[in-house]
Amino acid sequence: MNYYIHQVNLLKHLFREPYHVTYADSLGVLLVAQSESGVTGIIEMSPYATTLDWQESALVCFEHGWIKLELPAPLACNRPGQVTIFRDPSNGVTPQTVVPQLPWVHAMRQQAMNFVNAINGEMKPPCEAQEALEDLKTAREYFKLLKGH
């Protein structure tokens, strides 16, 4: 869960509300969650391996479209992720796929800059202690379900 705590936090960010874990498969690959308002979400943890590249993504689905977030390897220098937005207006209107160009930012350097700026009081921390605690509670729910407790 050390690595996957970021996905736990991302799911809460995408839900825009707290959630609880409802299922963890015995192999530790699948986490199923439900938000306070009843939206279901899943996190698949390493369902497959690749030899030469990094593949990490999030898919958010709506009734008439989806958004796919593709994340670069954590230590990749100046490599942006990618966002793909698919919209289907329906009623015979042609669906659209948009892929905006993202800035080339070194994620770990930006994280360090945000940390220093927060310590210096120049910005609010991106994640407050209470939010981090909630993520750890979610991880604990997952482990309890995984171990059958």
Secondary structure as GFF3:
##gff-version 3
##sequence-region A 1 149
A	DSSP	alpha_helix	5	15	.	.	.	ID=ss1
A	DSSP	beta_strand	19	24	.	.	.	ID=ss2
A	DSSP	beta_strand	30	35	.	.	.	ID=ss3
A	DSSP	beta_strand	40	44	.	.	.	ID=ss4
A	DSSP	beta_strand	56	62	.	.	.	ID=ss5
A	DSSP	beta_strand	65	71	.	.	.	ID=ss6
A	DSSP	beta_strand	82	87	.	.	.	ID=ss7
A	DSSP	beta_strand	96	98	.	.	.	ID=ss8
A	DSSP	alpha_helix	107	119	.	.	.	ID=ss9
A	DSSP	alpha_helix	129	146	.	.	.	ID=ss10
###
